[in-house]
Amino acid sequence: MDTHDISAPSRAQSRHAADKHPNQRHQRHSAPGVGLTHDNARHTARFTVIGNHLAQHPELSALAIGLGVHIQSLPAGALADIKTLAARFPEGRTRIAAALRELETHGYLRRERHRIPDGRIVTRTISCNQPGSSRRDPHAPPKAPAPAATPRRERAPRKPLPAVPRPSHPASALIQQATDLLTGLRRHDPRLLLSTCDTAHLAPGVAAWLERDVTPTAVRHALTADLPPEGLRRPAALLAHRLIAQLPPPPPFRAPAPPRTVQHPLQNCEGCDRAFRSPTPGHCHDCRTDLPEAA
């Protein structure tokens, strides 16, 4: 496909339309049939598309335009520093450095300093073929399209479980017995599967019941009987309520029984043959010689 100089007005254009071209006011035109003509052939390989905004830039120098075109034609990863360009072109480092600053001023070039993994700081040159169209780092990976955020339903903070009764003497064996009872509730109803935290919270309440002479079977029945048929939203809260509301009274006070008097069997005294009570055979009180009165 042949290319044409879009900046050159056709003969059908009016003088007023030609004056509207941004670069026409800096160019002089010859009479018809005199001046520049194009003998264009279609490029099929090794070509670079350059915008007229660079090739005909009204403020850039010819050296800056030439360096801009050259840099845009380089492949990614090629060196474009002052030293490399000065070795390629005869203008020298000073003029090339000034031309690069022109390209930076007009947005065709960016030079950024980066620290590489070995700790050194290097300069990265970024060529912009159309200034202002994009400021994304070409070395950065493309951003994946973010999925549409689904609104999350805010969950209300869970209320703490109510305080359950506590035993007056929380022996470790009693707490372990209460923990085993709570752990086994899921065998009676799968909905009563409790977490470790909920079990530790409820165990003192069960221990308080066991301490009041309530059998484990009776405690288990009080906790599992007449459960609602619908799903339990929080089984630990239901069990805590039952441990509090149905706590049985403590057992009545029982005075300790008086110690029983031990009655020894009858023995025959080996001295006087008189009967006396003693746990073992021997002498009666009067015949014992080891007593002070006998001595």
MIDOSE-1310 file (N, C-alpha, C; in nm, 2 decimals, decimal comma, always signed):
residues 295
mdth	+0,09/-0,12/+0,00/+0,00/+0,00/+0,00/+0,09/+0,12/+0,00; +0,07/+0,21/-0,10/+0,15/+0,33/-0,11/+0,12/+0,43/+0,00; +0,22/+0,50/+0,05/+0,20/+0,60/+0,15/+0,21/+0,74/+0,09; +0,14/+0,84/+0,14/+0,14/+0,97/+0,08/+0,16/+1,07/+0,19
disa	+0,22/+1,18/+0,15/+0,24/+1,29/+0,25/+0,11/+1,36/+0,28; +0,06/+1,33/+0,39/-0,07/+1,38/+0,43/-0,06/+1,53/+0,46; +0,06/+1,58/+0,48/+0,07/+1,72/+0,51/+0,07/+1,81/+0,38; +0,09/+1,75/+0,26/+0,09/+1,83/+0,14/-0,06/+1,84/+0,09
psra	-0,11/+1,96/+0,08/-0,25/+1,98/+0,03/-0,27/+1,94/-0,11; -0,38/+1,89/-0,14/-0,42/+1,86/-0,28/-0,45/+1,98/-0,36; -0,46/+1,97/-0,49/-0,49/+2,09/-0,57/-0,64/+2,13/-0,55; -0,72/+2,03/-0,50/-0,86/+2,07/-0,48/-0,88/+2,14/-0,36
qsrh	-0,78/+2,15/-0,27/-0,80/+2,21/-0,14/-0,79/+2,36/-0,16; -0,87/+2,43/-0,08/-0,86/+2,58/-0,09/-0,74/+2,63/-0,01; -0,71/+2,75/-0,03/-0,60/+2,81/+0,04/-0,63/+2,82/+0,19; -0,76/+2,84/+0,22/-0,80/+2,85/+0,36/-0,79/+2,72/+0,43
aadk	-0,83/+2,61/+0,36/-0,82/+2,48/+0,42/-0,67/+2,44/+0,44; -0,58/+2,48/+0,35/-0,44/+2,44/+0,36/-0,38/+2,51/+0,48; -0,42/+2,63/+0,51/-0,36/+2,71/+0,62/-0,40/+2,65/+0,75; -0,50/+2,56/+0,76/-0,54/+2,50/+0,89/-0,44/+2,39/+0,93
hpnq	-0,36/+2,34/+0,84/-0,27/+2,23/+0,88/-0,16/+2,28/+0,98; -0,14/+2,21/+1,09/-0,05/+2,27/+1,19/+0,09/+2,29/+1,14; +0,14/+2,23/+1,04/+0,27/+2,24/+0,99/+0,29/+2,33/+0,87; +0,17/+2,37/+0,81/+0,18/+2,44/+0,68/+0,23/+2,58/+0,70
rhqr	+0,21/+2,64/+0,81/+0,25/+2,78/+0,83/+0,40/+2,80/+0,83; +0,47/+2,68/+0,85/+0,62/+2,69/+0,85/+0,68/+2,64/+0,72; +0,60/+2,61/+0,62/+0,65/+2,56/+0,49/+0,62/+2,66/+0,38; +0,71/+2,66/+0,28/+0,69/+2,74/+0,16/+0,65/+2,65/+0,05
hsap	+0,56/+2,69/-0,03/+0,51/+2,61/-0,15/+0,56/+2,68/-0,28; +0,59/+2,59/-0,37/+0,63/+2,63/-0,50/+0,51/+2,63/-0,59; +0,53/+2,68/-0,71/+0,42/+2,68/-0,81/+0,38/+2,54/-0,84; +0,26/+2,51/-0,89/+0,22/+2,38/-0,93/+0,31/+2,31/-1,02
gvgl	+0,34/+2,18/-1,00/+0,43/+2,11/-1,08/+0,57/+2,12/-1,05; +0,61/+2,21/-0,95/+0,75/+2,23/-0,91/+0,76/+2,20/-0,76; +0,87/+2,14/-0,72/+0,89/+2,11/-0,58/+0,89/+1,96/-0,56; +0,86/+1,92/-0,44/+0,87/+1,78/-0,39/+0,77/+1,69/-0,45
thdn	+0,81/+1,57/-0,50/+0,72/+1,47/-0,54/+0,76/+1,34/-0,47; +0,67/+1,24/-0,46/+0,70/+1,12/-0,39/+0,70/+1,00/-0,48; +0,81/+0,92/-0,48/+0,81/+0,80/-0,55/+0,81/+0,69/-0,45; +0,69/+0,65/-0,40/+0,68/+0,56/-0,29/+0,65/+0,41/-0,33
arht	+0,71/+0,32/-0,26/+0,68/+0,18/-0,27/+0,64/+0,12/-0,14; +0,55/+0,02/-0,14/+0,50/-0,03/-0,02/+0,61/-0,11/+0,05; +0,62/-0,09/+0,19/+0,71/-0,16/+0,27/+0,64/-0,29/+0,32; +0,71/-0,40/+0,31/+0,66/-0,53/+0,36/+0,74/-0,59/+0,47
arft	+0,86/-0,53/+0,50/+0,95/-0,58/+0,61/+1,04/-0,46/+0,64; +1,09/-0,47/+0,77/+1,19/-0,37/+0,82/+1,14/-0,23/+0,79; +1,03/-0,19/+0,85/+0,99/-0,05/+0,84/+0,93/-0,01/+0,98; +0,92/+0,12/+1,00/+0,87/+0,17/+1,13/+0,78/+0,28/+1,09
vign	+0,66/+0,28/+1,16/+0,56/+0,39/+1,14/+0,60/+0,51/+1,23; +0,62/+0,62/+1,17/+0,66/+0,74/+1,24/+0,55/+0,85/+1,22; +0,50/+0,91/+1,33/+0,40/+1,01/+1,31/+0,46/+1,14/+1,26; +0,37/+1,21/+1,18/+0,42/+1,34/+1,13/+0,44/+1,44/+1,24
hlaq	+0,37/+1,42/+1,35/+0,40/+1,51/+1,47/+0,54/+1,51/+1,51; +0,61/+1,40/+1,48/+0,76/+1,40/+1,51/+0,84/+1,44/+1,39; +0,81/+1,38/+1,27/+0,89/+1,40/+1,15/+0,88/+1,55/+1,11; +0,76/+1,62/+1,14/+0,75/+1,76/+1,10/+0,73/+1,85/+1,22
hpel	+0,79/+1,81/+1,33/+0,77/+1,89/+1,46/+0,83/+2,03/+1,44; +0,75/+2,13/+1,47/+0,79/+2,27/+1,44/+0,90/+2,32/+1,53; +0,92/+2,25/+1,65/+1,02/+2,31/+1,75/+1,14/+2,22/+1,77; +1,14/+2,10/+1,72/+1,26/+2,01/+1,74/+1,36/+2,04/+1,63
sala	+1,48/+2,03/+1,67/+1,59/+2,04/+1,57/+1,60/+1,92/+1,48; +1,67/+1,94/+1,37/+1,68/+1,83/+1,27/+1,75/+1,71/+1,34; +1,85/+1,73/+1,42/+1,92/+1,63/+1,49/+1,82/+1,55/+1,59; +1,74/+1,63/+1,66/+1,65/+1,57/+1,75/+1,55/+1,48/+1,68
iglg	+1,49/+1,54/+1,57/+1,40/+1,46/+1,49/+1,46/+1,33/+1,44; +1,59/+1,34/+1,39/+1,65/+1,22/+1,34/+1,68/+1,12/+1,44; +1,72/+1,17/+1,56/+1,75/+1,07/+1,67/+1,62/+1,01/+1,72; +1,51/+1,09/+1,72/+1,38/+1,04/+1,76/+1,33/+0,93/+1,67
vhiq	+1,35/+0,95/+1,54/+1,31/+0,85/+1,44/+1,40/+0,72/+1,46; +1,53/+0,75/+1,48/+1,62/+0,63/+1,49/+1,59/+0,55/+1,62; +1,56/+0,62/+1,73/+1,53/+0,55/+1,85/+1,40/+0,47/+1,84; +1,30/+0,52/+1,77/+1,18/+0,45/+1,76/+1,19/+0,33/+1,67
slpa	+1,29/+0,33/+1,58/+1,31/+0,21/+1,49/+1,39/+0,10/+1,56; +1,45/+0,13/+1,68/+1,53/+0,03/+1,75/+1,45/-0,08/+1,81; +1,49/-0,20/+1,82/+1,41/-0,31/+1,89/+1,42/-0,29/+2,04; +1,33/-0,35/+2,11/+1,32/-0,34/+2,26/+1,45/-0,40/+2,31
gala	+1,51/-0,34/+2,41/+1,63/-0,38/+2,47/+1,76/-0,33/+2,41; +1,75/-0,26/+2,30/+1,87/-0,20/+2,24/+1,92/-0,08/+2,33; +2,05/-0,06/+2,32/+2,11/+0,05/+2,40/+2,08/+0,19/+2,32; +2,04/+0,29/+2,40/+2,01/+0,42/+2,34/+2,07/+0,53/+2,43
dikt	+2,18/+0,50/+2,49/+2,25/+0,60/+2,58/+2,33/+0,69/+2,49; +2,38/+0,80/+2,55/+2,46/+0,90/+2,48/+2,59/+0,83/+2,42; +2,66/+0,75/+2,49/+2,78/+0,69/+2,45/+2,75/+0,60/+2,32; +2,64/+0,52/+2,33/+2,61/+0,43/+2,22/+2,57/+0,51/+2,09
laar	+2,49/+0,62/+2,11/+2,45/+0,70/+2,00/+2,57/+0,78/+1,94; +2,66/+0,83/+2,02/+2,77/+0,90/+1,97/+2,86/+0,81/+1,89; +2,87/+0,68/+1,93/+2,95/+0,59/+1,85/+2,88/+0,56/+1,71; +2,75/+0,58/+1,71/+2,68/+0,55/+1,58/+2,67/+0,67/+1,49
fpeg	+2,67/+0,79/+1,54/+2,65/+0,91/+1,46/+2,77/+1,00/+1,48; +2,80/+1,09/+1,38/+2,92/+1,17/+1,39/+2,90/+1,30/+1,47; +2,79/+1,33/+1,52/+2,76/+1,46/+1,58/+2,84/+1,48/+1,71; +2,88/+1,37/+1,78/+2,95/+1,39/+1,91/+2,85/+1,39/+2,03
rtri	+2,91/+1,37/+2,14/+2,83/+1,35/+2,26/+2,75/+1,48/+2,30; +2,81/+1,59/+2,29/+2,75/+1,72/+2,33/+2,62/+1,74/+2,25; +2,63/+1,73/+2,12/+2,51/+1,76/+2,04/+2,41/+1,65/+2,06; +2,45/+1,53/+2,07/+2,35/+1,42/+2,09/+2,28/+1,44/+2,22
aaal	+2,36/+1,47/+2,33/+2,30/+1,49/+2,46/+2,19/+1,61/+2,45; +2,22/+1,72/+2,38/+2,13/+1,82/+2,37/+2,00/+1,78/+2,29; +2,02/+1,70/+2,19/+1,91/+1,65/+2,11/+1,82/+1,56/+2,20; +1,88/+1,48/+2,28/+1,80/+1,39/+2,37/+1,72/+1,47/+2,47
rele	+1,78/+1,58/+2,52/+1,70/+1,66/+2,61/+1,58/+1,73/+2,54; +1,60/+1,76/+2,41/+1,49/+1,81/+2,33/+1,37/+1,71/+2,33; +1,41/+1,59/+2,30/+1,31/+1,48/+2,29/+1,24/+1,46/+2,43; +1,32/+1,47/+2,53/+1,26/+1,46/+2,67/+1,16/+1,57/+2,69
thgy	+1,20/+1,69/+2,65/+1,12/+1,81/+2,68/+0,98/+1,80/+2,61; +0,98/+1,74/+2,49/+0,85/+1,73/+2,42/+0,79/+1,59/+2,43; +0,83/+1,51/+2,53/+0,76/+1,39/+2,56/+0,79/+1,27/+2,48; +0,89/+1,28/+2,39/+0,92/+1,16/+2,30/+1,02/+1,06/+2,37
lrre	+1,07/+1,10/+2,48/+1,17/+1,02/+2,55/+1,16/+1,04/+2,70; +1,17/+0,93/+2,77/+1,18/+0,94/+2,92/+1,30/+0,85/+2,96; +1,38/+0,90/+3,06/+1,49/+0,83/+3,11/+1,47/+0,82/+3,26; +1,46/+0,69/+3,31/+1,43/+0,66/+3,45/+1,54/+0,58/+3,51
rhri	+1,57/+0,61/+3,63/+1,68/+0,54/+3,70/+1,62/+0,43/+3,79; +1,68/+0,31/+3,79/+1,62/+0,19/+3,86/+1,74/+0,12/+3,92; +1,71/+0,06/+4,04/+1,81/-0,02/+4,11/+1,79/-0,17/+4,07; +1,89/-0,23/+4,02/+1,88/-0,37/+3,97/+1,91/-0,46/+4,09
pdgr	+1,88/-0,59/+4,08/+1,90/-0,68/+4,20/+2,04/-0,68/+4,26; +2,15/-0,66/+4,18/+2,28/-0,66/+4,24/+2,32/-0,53/+4,31; +2,22/-0,44/+4,31/+2,25/-0,31/+4,39/+2,29/-0,20/+4,30; +2,33/-0,22/+4,18/+2,37/-0,11/+4,09/+2,24/-0,03/+4,04
ivtr	+2,27/+0,10/+4,01/+2,16/+0,19/+3,96/+2,19/+0,21/+3,81; +2,09/+0,17/+3,73/+2,10/+0,19/+3,59/+1,99/+0,28/+3,53; +2,01/+0,34/+3,41/+1,92/+0,43/+3,35/+1,84/+0,35/+3,24; +1,71/+0,36/+3,25/+1,63/+0,29/+3,15/+1,57/+0,40/+3,06
tisc	+1,59/+0,38/+2,93/+1,53/+0,48/+2,83/+1,40/+0,43/+2,77; +1,30/+0,51/+2,78/+1,17/+0,48/+2,73/+1,13/+0,57/+2,61; +1,10/+0,51/+2,50/+1,07/+0,59/+2,38/+0,92/+0,59/+2,37; +0,86/+0,71/+2,34/+0,72/+0,73/+2,33/+0,69/+0,78/+2,19
nqpg	+0,62/+0,69/+2,11/+0,60/+0,73/+1,97/+0,48/+0,82/+1,96; +0,40/+0,84/+2,07/+0,30/+0,94/+2,06/+0,28/+1,00/+2,20; +0,35/+1,11/+2,23/+0,35/+1,16/+2,37/+0,21/+1,19/+2,42; +0,19/+1,16/+2,55/+0,06/+1,19/+2,61/-0,04/+1,08/+2,59
ssrr	-0,01/+0,98/+2,51/-0,12/+0,87/+2,49/-0,12/+0,77/+2,60; +0,00/+0,74/+2,67/+0,01/+0,64/+2,77/+0,13/+0,67/+2,85; +0,12/+0,65/+2,99/+0,24/+0,67/+3,08/+0,27/+0,54/+3,14; +0,22/+0,43/+3,09/+0,25/+0,30/+3,15/+0,39/+0,25/+3,12
dpha	+0,46/+0,19/+3,22/+0,59/+0,14/+3,20/+0,58/+0,02/+3,10; +0,65/+0,02/+2,99/+0,64/-0,09/+2,89/+0,70/-0,22/+2,94; +0,78/-0,21/+3,05/+0,84/-0,33/+3,10/+0,75/-0,40/+3,21; +0,65/-0,32/+3,25/+0,56/-0,38/+3,35/+0,47/-0,48/+3,28
ppka	+0,43/-0,59/+3,35/+0,34/-0,69/+3,29/+0,20/-0,63/+3,27; +0,13/-0,67/+3,17/+0,00/-0,62/+3,15/-0,10/-0,65/+3,26; -0,18/-0,56/+3,29/-0,27/-0,57/+3,41/-0,39/-0,66/+3,36; -0,42/-0,76/+3,44/-0,54/-0,84/+3,41/-0,66/-0,76/+3,44
papa	-0,77/-0,78/+3,36/-0,89/-0,71/+3,40/-0,95/-0,76/+3,53; -0,97/-0,66/+3,61/-1,02/-0,69/+3,75/-1,16/-0,73/+3,74; -1,20/-0,85/+3,81/-1,34/-0,89/+3,80/-1,42/-0,79/+3,88; -1,55/-0,78/+3,84/-1,64/-0,69/+3,91/-1,65/-0,73/+4,06
atpr	-1,63/-0,63/+4,14/-1,63/-0,66/+4,29/-1,78/-0,68/+4,33; -1,80/-0,80/+4,39/-1,93/-0,83/+4,44/-1,94/-0,77/+4,59; -2,05/-0,70/+4,61/-2,07/-0,65/+4,74/-2,08/-0,76/+4,85; -1,99/-0,74/+4,95/-2,00/-0,84/+5,06/-2,09/-0,79/+5,17
rera	-2,17/-0,89/+5,22/-2,26/-0,86/+5,32/-2,19/-0,86/+5,45; -2,20/-0,74/+5,52/-2,14/-0,73/+5,65/-2,21/-0,81/+5,75; -2,12/-0,90/+5,82/-2,18/-0,98/+5,92/-2,17/-0,91/+6,06; -2,28/-0,92/+6,13/-2,28/-0,86/+6,26/-2,19/-0,94/+6,35
prkp	-2,12/-0,87/+6,44/-2,03/-0,94/+6,53/-2,11/-1,04/+6,62; -2,06/-1,16/+6,64/-2,13/-1,26/+6,72/-2,12/-1,22/+6,87; -2,24/-1,23/+6,93/-2,25/-1,20/+7,07/-2,17/-1,31/+7,15; -2,11/-1,27/+7,26/-2,04/-1,37/+7,34/-2,14/-1,46/+7,41
lpav	-2,10/-1,58/+7,44/-2,19/-1,67/+7,52/-2,22/-1,62/+7,66; -2,34/-1,64/+7,71/-2,36/-1,60/+7,85/-2,28/-1,68/+7,95; -2,25/-1,62/+8,06/-2,17/-1,68/+8,17/-2,25/-1,80/+8,23; -2,19/-1,91/+8,23/-2,26/-2,03/+8,29/-2,22/-2,05/+8,43
prps	-2,30/-2,13/+8,51/-2,26/-2,15/+8,65/-2,13/-2,22/+8,66; -2,07/-2,20/+8,77/-1,93/-2,26/+8,80/-1,94/-2,34/+8,93; -1,86/-2,45/+8,93/-1,86/-2,54/+9,05/-1,78/-2,47/+9,16; -1,82/-2,50/+9,28/-1,75/-2,44/+9,40/-1,61/-2,51/+9,41
hpas	-1,60/-2,63/+9,37/-1,47/-2,69/+9,37/-1,43/-2,75/+9,24; -1,38/-2,67/+9,15/-1,35/-2,71/+9,01/-1,23/-2,80/+9,00; -1,25/-2,92/+9,04/-1,14/-3,02/+9,03/-1,12/-3,06/+8,89; -0,99/-3,09/+8,85/-0,96/-3,12/+8,71/-1,04/-3,24/+8,66
aliq	-1,06/-3,34/+8,75/-1,13/-3,46/+8,71/-1,28/-3,43/+8,68; -1,34/-3,34/+8,76/-1,48/-3,30/+8,74/-1,49/-3,22/+8,61; -1,40/-3,13/+8,58/-1,40/-3,05/+8,45/-1,38/-3,15/+8,33; -1,29/-3,25/+8,34/-1,27/-3,34/+8,24/-1,40/-3,43/+8,21
qatd	-1,47/-3,47/+8,32/-1,59/-3,54/+8,30/-1,70/-3,46/+8,23; -1,70/-3,33/+8,26/-1,80/-3,24/+8,20/-1,76/-3,22/+8,05; -1,63/-3,21/+8,02/-1,59/-3,19/+7,88/-1,62/-3,32/+7,80; -1,60/-3,43/+7,86/-1,64/-3,56/+7,78/-1,79/-3,57/+7,76
lltg	-1,87/-3,52/+7,86/-2,01/-3,52/+7,84/-2,05/-3,43/+7,72; -2,00/-3,31/+7,72/-2,03/-3,22/+7,61/-1,98/-3,27/+7,47; -1,87/-3,33/+7,47/-1,81/-3,38/+7,34/-1,90/-3,49/+7,29; -1,96/-3,57/+7,38/-2,05/-3,68/+7,33/-2,19/-3,65/+7,29
lrrh	-2,22/-3,52/+7,31/-2,36/-3,48/+7,27/-2,39/-3,50/+7,12; -2,29/-3,48/+7,04/-2,31/-3,50/+6,89/-2,35/-3,64/+6,85; -2,33/-3,74/+6,94/-2,37/-3,87/+6,91/-2,52/-3,88/+6,93; -2,58/-3,80/+7,01/-2,72/-3,80/+7,03/-2,80/-3,71/+6,93
dprl	-2,73/-3,60/+6,89/-2,79/-3,51/+6,79/-2,67/-3,44/+6,71; -2,65/-3,47/+6,58/-2,54/-3,41/+6,51/-2,54/-3,26/+6,51; -2,65/-3,20/+6,54/-2,65/-3,05/+6,54/-2,58/-3,00/+6,67; -2,55/-3,08/+6,76/-2,48/-3,04/+6,89/-2,33/-3,06/+6,88
llst	-2,27/-3,04/+6,76/-2,13/-3,05/+6,74/-2,07/-2,92/+6,78; -1,99/-2,92/+6,89/-1,94/-2,80/+6,95/-1,79/-2,78/+6,92; -1,75/-2,65/+6,91/-1,61/-2,62/+6,89/-1,53/-2,64/+7,02; -1,40/-2,64/+7,01/-1,32/-2,65/+7,13/-1,34/-2,53/+7,22
cdta	-1,36/-2,41/+7,16/-1,38/-2,29/+7,24/-1,51/-2,29/+7,32; -1,62/-2,34/+7,24/-1,75/-2,34/+7,31/-1,75/-2,45/+7,41; -1,68/-2,56/+7,39/-1,68/-2,67/+7,49/-1,61/-2,62/+7,62; -1,50/-2,55/+7,60/-1,43/-2,50/+7,72/-1,51/-2,40/+7,80
hlap	-1,60/-2,33/+7,73/-1,68/-2,23/+7,80/-1,80/-2,30/+7,87; -1,85/-2,40/+7,82/-1,97/-2,47/+7,88/-1,93/-2,57/+7,98; -1,81/-2,62/+7,98/-1,77/-2,73/+8,07/-1,79/-2,69/+8,22; -1,75/-2,57/+8,27/-1,78/-2,54/+8,41/-1,93/-2,54/+8,45
gvaa	-2,02/-2,51/+8,35/-2,16/-2,52/+8,38/-2,20/-2,66/+8,40; -2,15/-2,75/+8,32/-2,19/-2,89/+8,33/-2,13/-2,95/+8,46; -2,01/-2,90/+8,50/-1,95/-2,95/+8,62/-2,03/-2,90/+8,74; -2,09/-2,78/+8,74/-2,17/-2,73/+8,85/-2,29/-2,82/+8,86
wler	-2,35/-2,88/+8,76/-2,46/-2,97/+8,77/-2,41/-3,10/+8,83; -2,30/-3,15/+8,78/-2,25/-3,28/+8,84/-2,21/-3,27/+8,99; -2,17/-3,15/+9,03/-2,13/-3,12/+9,17/-2,26/-3,13/+9,25; -2,37/-3,10/+9,20/-2,50/-3,10/+9,27/-2,57/-3,24/+9,27
dvtp	-2,49/-3,34/+9,26/-2,54/-3,48/+9,26/-2,63/-3,51/+9,15; -2,62/-3,45/+9,03/-2,69/-3,48/+8,91/-2,61/-3,58/+8,83; -2,67/-3,69/+8,79/-2,59/-3,79/+8,72/-2,56/-3,74/+8,58; -2,46/-3,79/+8,52/-2,43/-3,75/+8,38/-2,55/-3,78/+8,28
tavr	-2,62/-3,89/+8,31/-2,73/-3,92/+8,22/-2,84/-3,82/+8,23; -2,87/-3,77/+8,36/-2,97/-3,66/+8,38/-2,92/-3,53/+8,31; -2,79/-3,50/+8,32/-2,74/-3,38/+8,26/-2,76/-3,39/+8,11; -2,72/-3,50/+8,05/-2,73/-3,52/+7,91/-2,88/-3,51/+7,86
halt	-2,97/-3,56/+7,94/-3,11/-3,55/+7,90/-3,16/-3,41/+7,90; -3,12/-3,34/+8,01/-3,16/-3,20/+8,02/-3,11/-3,11/+7,90; -3,00/-3,14/+7,85/-2,94/-3,06/+7,74/-2,99/-3,10/+7,60; -3,04/-3,23/+7,59/-3,07/-3,27/+7,45/-3,22/-3,29/+7,43
adlp	-3,30/-3,29/+7,54/-3,45/-3,32/+7,53/-3,52/-3,20/+7,47; -3,62/-3,23/+7,39/-3,71/-3,12/+7,33/-3,63/-3,01/+7,25; -3,54/-3,05/+7,17/-3,47/-2,95/+7,09/-3,56/-2,91/+6,98; -3,55/-2,78/+6,93/-3,64/-2,74/+6,82/-3,61/-2,82/+6,70
pegl	-3,72/-2,85/+6,62/-3,70/-2,93/+6,50/-3,62/-2,86/+6,39; -3,63/-2,72/+6,39/-3,56/-2,65/+6,28/-3,41/-2,65/+6,32; -3,33/-2,60/+6,23/-3,19/-2,59/+6,25/-3,15/-2,50/+6,36; -3,04/-2,54/+6,43/-2,99/-2,46/+6,54/-2,89/-2,36/+6,49
rrpa	-2,92/-2,24/+6,51/-2,82/-2,14/+6,46/-2,69/-2,13/+6,54; -2,71/-2,15/+6,67/-2,59/-2,15/+6,75/-2,62/-2,25/+6,87; -2,58/-2,37/+6,86/-2,61/-2,47/+6,96/-2,55/-2,44/+7,10; -2,43/-2,38/+7,10/-2,37/-2,35/+7,22/-2,45/-2,25/+7,30
alla	-2,51/-2,15/+7,24/-2,59/-2,06/+7,31/-2,72/-2,12/+7,37; -2,78/-2,22/+7,30/-2,89/-2,29/+7,36/-2,85/-2,37/+7,48; -2,74/-2,44/+7,47/-2,69/-2,52/+7,58/-2,66/-2,43/+7,70; -2,60/-2,32/+7,68/-2,56/-2,22/+7,79/-2,69/-2,18/+7,86
hrli	-2,79/-2,15/+7,77/-2,92/-2,10/+7,84/-2,98/-2,21/+7,92; -2,98/-2,34/+7,88/-3,03/-2,45/+7,96/-2,95/-2,47/+8,08; -2,82/-2,46/+8,08/-2,74/-2,48/+8,20/-2,77/-2,37/+8,30; -2,81/-2,25/+8,25/-2,84/-2,14/+8,35/-2,98/-2,16/+8,40
aqlp	-3,08/-2,17/+8,31/-3,22/-2,17/+8,35/-3,26/-2,29/+8,42; -3,20/-2,40/+8,40/-3,25/-2,53/+8,46/-3,16/-2,58/+8,56; -3,07/-2,49/+8,61/-2,97/-2,54/+8,72/-3,05/-2,59/+8,84; -3,03/-2,71/+8,88/-3,10/-2,77/+9,00/-3,04/-2,71/+9,13
pppp	-3,12/-2,71/+9,23/-3,07/-2,65/+9,36/-2,96/-2,74/+9,42; -2,87/-2,69/+9,50/-2,77/-2,78/+9,56/-2,84/-2,88/+9,65; -2,77/-2,99/+9,68/-2,83/-3,09/+9,76/-2,84/-3,04/+9,91; -2,94/-3,09/+9,98/-2,96/-3,04/+10,12/-2,84/-3,08/+10,21
frap	-2,82/-3,00/+10,31/-2,70/-3,02/+10,40/-2,72/-3,14/+10,48; -2,62/-3,22/+10,49/-2,63/-3,35/+10,57/-2,52/-3,34/+10,67; -2,56/-3,35/+10,80/-2,46/-3,35/+10,90/-2,38/-3,48/+10,90; -2,26/-3,47/+10,92/-2,18/-3,59/+10,92/-2,22/-3,69/+11,03
appr	-2,23/-3,81/+11,00/-2,27/-3,92/+11,10/-2,16/-3,93/+11,21; -2,21/-3,95/+11,33/-2,11/-3,96/+11,44/-2,03/-4,09/+11,42; -1,91/-4,08/+11,47/-1,83/-4,20/+11,45/-1,88/-4,32/+11,53; -1,88/-4,44/+11,47/-1,93/-4,56/+11,53/-1,83/-4,61/+11,64
tvqh	-1,89/-4,65/+11,75/-1,81/-4,71/+11,86/-1,78/-4,85/+11,83; -1,65/-4,88/+11,83/-1,61/-5,02/+11,80/-1,62/-5,11/+11,93; -1,69/-5,22/+11,91/-1,71/-5,31/+12,02/-1,63/-5,44/+11,99; -1,53/-5,46/+12,08/-1,44/-5,57/+12,06/-1,50/-5,70/+12,11
plqn	-1,46/-5,81/+12,07/-1,52/-5,94/+12,11/-1,47/-5,97/+12,26; -1,55/-6,06/+12,32/-1,52/-6,11/+12,45/-1,40/-6,20/+12,45; -1,31/-6,18/+12,55/-1,19/-6,27/+12,57/-1,19/-6,32/+12,71; -1,14/-6,44/+12,74/-1,12/-6,49/+12,88/-0,98/-6,45/+12,93
cegc	-0,98/-6,39/+13,04/-0,85/-6,35/+13,10/-0,76/-6,47/+13,13; -0,64/-6,46/+13,09/-0,55/-6,57/+13,11/-0,50/-6,58/+13,26; -0,53/-6,48/+13,34/-0,49/-6,48/+13,48/-0,60/-6,52/+13,57; -0,72/-6,46/+13,56/-0,83/-6,49/+13,65/-0,95/-6,56/+13,58
draf	-0,94/-6,58/+13,46/-1,04/-6,65/+13,38/-1,17/-6,57/+13,37; -1,16/-6,43/+13,39/-1,27/-6,35/+13,39/-1,29/-6,29/+13,24; -1,41/-6,28/+13,20/-1,44/-6,23/+13,06/-1,41/-6,08/+13,05; -1,36/-6,04/+12,95/-1,34/-5,90/+12,92/-1,33/-5,88/+12,76
rspt	-1,36/-5,75/+12,72/-1,36/-5,72/+12,58/-1,22/-5,67/+12,54; -1,17/-5,73/+12,43/-1,04/-5,69/+12,38/-1,02/-5,75/+12,24; -0,95/-5,67/+12,15/-0,93/-5,72/+12,02/-0,85/-5,85/+12,01; -0,76/-5,87/+12,11/-0,67/-5,98/+12,12/-0,68/-6,05/+12,25
pghc	-0,65/-6,18/+12,26/-0,65/-6,25/+12,39/-0,54/-6,20/+12,48; -0,55/-6,22/+12,61/-0,45/-6,17/+12,71/-0,51/-6,16/+12,85; -0,46/-6,06/+12,92/-0,51/-6,04/+13,06/-0,61/-5,93/+13,07; -0,70/-5,94/+13,17/-0,79/-5,83/+13,19/-0,72/-5,71/+13,25
hdcr	-0,80/-5,61/+13,27/-0,74/-5,49/+13,33/-0,68/-5,51/+13,46; -0,75/-5,59/+13,55/-0,69/-5,61/+13,68/-0,57/-5,69/+13,69; -0,56/-5,78/+13,59/-0,44/-5,88/+13,59/-0,32/-5,83/+13,51; -0,34/-5,72/+13,44/-0,22/-5,67/+13,36/-0,12/-5,62/+13,45
tdlp	+0,01/-5,66/+13,44/+0,12/-5,62/+13,52/+0,19/-5,50/+13,46; +0,15/-5,46/+13,34/+0,22/-5,34/+13,28/+0,15/-5,21/+13,31; +0,04/-5,22/+13,39/-0,03/-5,10/+13,43/+0,04/-5,04/+13,56; +0,03/-4,91/+13,58/+0,10/-4,85/+13,70/+0,03/-4,90/+13,83
eaa	-0,10/-4,92/+13,84/-0,16/-4,96/+13,96/-0,13/-5,11/+13,99; -0,11/-5,19/+13,89/-0,07/-5,32/+13,91/+0,08/-5,33/+13,97; +0,16/-5,24/+13,92/+0,30/-5,24/+13,98/+0,30/-5,20/+14,12
